[in-house]
Amino acid sequence: MYIQLEGQILYYERHGEGDDNIILLHGNGEDRSIFEELITAIGDRANVYAVDARGHGLSATPAEYHYDDMAADLLNFIEALRIKKPTVFGFSDGGITALIAASKKPGAFGRLICAGANSNPKGLTLSARSEIKRQFKADKSPLTEMMLKEPNLTSDILSRITCPVTLLAGDHDMVKEKDTKQMAFAIPDCEMHILSGEDHGSYVIHSAKCIDYFAFSTHK
């Protein structure tokens, strides 16, 4: 389904049925299809909205990319569809988007689960940043460039988030463990899990391993 949100057209799919609302946000260069296994695992225990971010999948391509604009898309999406207190599961860029949105409008969210999110470009490992620089030199993609310049999730911004937050990262992640810990310390109601044997996306992309971090009101 398509939805017009203040100049930005997003594509999304809705699955399941239940008392809980869940929004799934993918990472840079991906689309909603990475969550197929997770959606299957959730089944009919919740209303699940799998969204293609601007410039990804079937959503419209904007003139430029900024995490703040993606966060605005998320808030507009919630408002337009009147989604009450959703749990947002965001992977990588999707997690960054969710954190920014929750800092701007804390009361809109029930809970965040953010996997592999970094607070700023230096929160990525040196090897990851080097690879992103090589990628940008090759493709000149504004999406790649965004990862080199953004986000800037300061402790002050993170401290504005009032809903419960779960931060996840792999012990072989491209996000530095130090960065994940600093973010967890700055967010008032936050728990952190460093997952053994996992890299940046191994427990998210086409995987249902994260299902254990969700809580459901209904069980069908």
N, C-alpha and C positions, 0 to 999 in steps of 0.2 A: 504494500500500500504506500501511496505517496502522501506527503503532507507539506503544505506551504507554511513556512515559519518566517515571517518578516524578511522576505527576500531570499530565503534559502529553502530549497526543496530537499527534503530528506525522504529516503525510502526506508520502510521498516516492515517487519512481519510480527504478527501477534500469535502466540501459541498458548495452549492450556487454558485452565479455568480454576480459579480458587480465590481465597480471601486476600492473598498476598499479591503485591505488584512488584515485578522484577524487570529492570532494564539492563540489557547487556550491551556493553560498548567495547568494540574491538580496538586493536592497535594500529599503528602507522603502516599503511600499505596493504591492509587486510580488508575484510568485510565480515558481515554477520555470519557467514557460513562457517567460521572457525568454531562457532558455538553449537553446532548441530548435535554433538554427543551430549553436551551439558543440557541442552533443551530436552533431549530424550530422557535424561536422568531426572530432570525436574518433573516431567510428565504433566499431570493435571493438578498439581499441588499449588499452582500459582498462575497468574496472568503474566506471561513473559513477552516483553517487547525487545526484539533484536533489531538494532538500528545500524544502518550504514552511515558513518560519519560523512560530513561534507567532503566532496571530492573522492569518495570511496564507493565501491560497489555500484549501486544504481542511483545514488544520490547525486544531486547537481554539483558541478565543479565551480567553486568560487574564484574570484580574481586573485585572492591571496589566502594564506593560512596562518591562523594564530590560535593558540589554545583558548584564549579568552572568548573568541568567536564560537569555538566548539562548545564551550561551557554555556554560552548564551543559547546556542541551539538546544542543548539539553534542557535548560530551564524553560525555554519556549515550548519544547515538546511536551514536557510535563504539564504545563499550563494549558496548552491547546487540547490535550486529551483528558485533562482533569484526572491525572493519575495521582492517587492519594498516597503520600508517604512511601514512595517506592524504595526498595533495596536496589542499589545500583552496583552491578559488578562490572568493573572497568579493568581492562588489561592494557598495560603499557600506556600509550597515549590516551586510551579510554579511562584509565585510572587517574591520570593527570587531569583530564577533563572533569571527572566527577569531583575531585578534590577542589578544583577552582570553583565549580558551580556551588558546592556546599559551603564554601567560604563566603560566597556572595549572597546566598539565600539559604541559611542553615535549616530553616523550618520546612523546607520543601522535601526533605529526605528523611526516610526512616532509618536507613543504614547504608554505609558504603563498604564494599569489599574491593580493594584495589590491589591488583597483582602486577608486580614489576613496574611500578611508577617511580620516577625520579623527581627530585625537587628542582633540579637545574641541570644544565648540560654537564657540569663537572661532577655531578652525581653518578655519571656513567663511568665505567672503567676506561682506562687509557686505550686499551685495545678496541673497545666498542666505539669510542669517539674517533679513533683513527680510521676504522672501517667506514663509519658514517661520512667522514671527510672524503674518503676515496670514492664512496658511492655518489656523493654530491658532485665531485669533480667529473664523474662519468655521466650522470643523468641530469644535473642542473635542476632537479626537481624541487619545487618550493616546499613540498612535504618533507623532503630530506633536509633542506636548509632549516626548516623550523626546529628540528631536533638539535641543530648546532647552536641555535640562538635562544631557545625557550625550553622549558618554562622558567619561572622565577618564583617558586613557592617558598617564600620566606617563613620563618617561624611565626611572625606576626600574622601572616595570612592563614597559616595552618591553625593557629590558635582560635580563629573565628568559627571553626567547624564544631558544631555542638552535637551532631548525631553520632552514634557509635560507628567506629571505623575499624576494619580489619585490614592490616597491611600484610601482603604476602610477597615473598621473593624466594627464588631458588638459591641454594648455596653456591651455584655456579652461574649466577645471574650476571647480566651486563650492567645491572645497577649495583653500585657499591653497597655492601652491607652497612657500612658506616652511614650512608645517606638514608637508608631505610630506617635505621635506628634513630637518627636525628629527627626524621619526620614523625616517627611514632612518639617520640618524647614531646614534640611540639603540639600534637593533636590532643586535646583534653581527654577524650574518651576513646582510647585506641589500644588495640592489642596487635601484636606482631608475631608472625610465624616465618621463620627461615626454613624452607623445605629441603630436606636432605636429598641429594642426588638429582636435583632438578636444575635446569638452566632457565633462561628468561621465559620461554614459552612452553616448555615441555609438559607442564601440568595444566595448561590452559587451552592451547591450540588443538582442536579435535580431541579433547580429553574431558572427562567428567570428574577428574580427581578433586576439583574444588567444591563439589556438591556438599562435602562435609562441613563447609564453612557457612552454608545457608541455614536459615531457620524458617520453618513453615508453620503456619497456623492451621492449615488443613491438610489432611492426609487421605487421599482417595485411592 
